[in-house]
Amino acid sequence: MSEIVNLTEAAAGQIKDMMQEHDELDAMLRVGVKGGGCSGLSYGMGFEHDVQEGDTLLEQHGIKLVVAKNDAAILNGTKIDYKQSMMGGGFTIDNPNAIASCGCGSSFVTANNKGTPEEC
């Protein structure tokens, strides 16, 4: 059975480095979805210190993750990885629920949630 969000070891390592760099070693990583982007929905990640009512709390590779109740169905089964290349590095998000995404790759739609598209 998969988690709502699955972090790879590479992503967890990068997040740990960022937590240390920003003096957020006691923080959790909130992963969520918001309206906007070219296709209608976009991903968000940030450090969080509080768990809200209805949140799901996960722990993977030493990282505590928080997902809001309203975002859980949209993110269910999502894999977050970190890829390093000669052009630099960045997080990649593979969401099995996304049925379409925009050309810039930062927004998406699902069969049940189209969000509110914005101009890229």
C-alpha positions as CSV (number, residue, x, y, z in Angstrom):
1,M,0.0,0.0,0.0
2,S,1.4,3.4,-0.9
3,E,1.5,6.5,1.2
4,I,-0.3,9.7,0.2
5,V,3.1,11.1,-0.6
6,N,6.3,9.0,-1.2
7,L,9.7,10.7,-0.8
8,T,12.7,9.1,-2.4
9,E,16.0,9.0,-0.5
10,A,17.4,11.6,-2.8
11,A,14.5,14.0,-2.1
12,A,14.8,13.4,1.6
13,G,18.5,14.1,1.6
14,Q,17.9,17.4,-0.2
15,I,15.2,18.4,2.2
16,K,17.4,17.6,5.2
17,D,20.1,19.8,3.6
18,M,17.6,22.6,3.1
19,M,16.3,22.3,6.7
20,Q,19.8,22.6,8.0
21,E,20.6,25.5,5.8
22,H,17.5,27.4,6.9
23,D,17.8,26.4,10.6
24,E,14.5,24.4,10.4
25,L,15.8,21.1,11.8
26,D,12.7,20.7,14.0
27,A,10.2,21.5,11.2
28,M,8.0,19.2,9.1
29,L,7.6,19.4,5.4
30,R,4.1,20.4,4.3
31,V,3.1,19.1,0.9
32,G,0.0,20.5,-0.6
33,V,-2.0,21.7,-3.6
34,K,-3.4,25.1,-4.4
35,G,-5.5,26.6,-7.2
36,G,-3.6,28.3,-10.0
37,G,-0.9,27.7,-12.6
38,C,-1.5,27.2,-16.3
39,S,-3.6,24.0,-15.9
40,G,-5.5,24.9,-12.7
41,L,-3.7,23.3,-9.8
42,S,-0.1,23.7,-8.5
43,Y,2.0,22.0,-5.9
44,G,3.4,23.6,-2.8
45,M,6.0,22.5,-0.3
46,G,7.3,24.4,2.7
47,F,8.4,24.0,6.3
48,E,5.7,23.8,8.9
49,H,5.8,23.6,12.7
50,D,2.1,22.9,13.5
51,V,-0.2,20.0,12.6
52,Q,-3.7,21.2,11.8
53,E,-6.9,19.3,12.5
54,G,-7.5,16.7,9.8
55,D,-3.9,16.7,8.6
56,T,-2.1,13.4,7.9
57,L,1.3,13.1,9.4
58,L,3.8,10.8,7.7
59,E,7.5,10.0,8.3
60,Q,9.8,8.8,5.6
61,H,13.6,8.7,5.5
62,G,13.8,10.8,8.7
63,I,11.5,13.6,7.3
64,K,8.1,14.3,8.9
65,L,5.6,15.2,6.2
66,V,2.2,16.9,6.7
67,V,-0.6,16.7,4.2
68,A,-3.9,18.6,4.6
69,K,-7.1,16.5,4.5
70,N,-8.4,18.4,1.4
71,D,-5.2,17.7,-0.5
72,A,-4.8,14.0,0.4
73,A,-7.1,12.6,-2.4
74,I,-5.4,14.8,-5.1
75,L,-1.9,13.8,-3.9
76,N,-2.6,10.1,-3.1
77,G,0.3,8.0,-4.4
78,T,2.5,11.0,-5.4
79,K,6.2,10.4,-5.6
80,I,8.6,13.3,-4.9
81,D,12.2,12.9,-6.1
82,Y,15.2,15.1,-6.5
83,K,17.2,14.9,-9.7
84,Q,20.7,16.4,-10.2
85,S,22.0,17.1,-13.7
86,M,24.7,19.2,-15.3
87,M,22.1,22.0,-15.6
88,G,21.4,21.9,-11.8
89,G,19.0,20.1,-9.6
90,G,15.4,20.2,-8.7
91,F,12.5,18.3,-7.3
92,T,10.3,16.3,-9.6
93,I,6.7,15.3,-8.7
94,D,5.0,12.3,-10.2
95,N,1.3,12.3,-9.4
96,P,-0.7,9.3,-10.8
97,N,-3.9,11.4,-10.4
98,A,-2.8,14.1,-12.8
99,I,-4.5,13.6,-16.2
100,A,-2.9,16.7,-17.8
101,S,-0.2,19.2,-17.0
102,C,1.1,22.4,-18.5
103,G,4.1,22.8,-20.7
104,C,6.2,24.3,-17.8
105,G,5.4,21.2,-15.7
106,S,4.5,23.1,-12.6
107,S,0.7,22.8,-12.8
108,F,-1.8,20.0,-13.5
109,V,-5.4,18.9,-13.4
110,T,-7.0,15.7,-12.1
111,A,-10.2,14.0,-13.3
112,N,-12.1,15.3,-10.2
113,N,-10.4,18.7,-9.7
114,K,-9.6,21.1,-12.4
115,G,-8.7,24.1,-10.2
116,T,-8.6,27.6,-11.6
117,P,-6.1,28.1,-14.5
118,E,-4.0,31.2,-14.7
119,E,-1.7,32.5,-17.4
120,C,1.8,31.1,-17.4
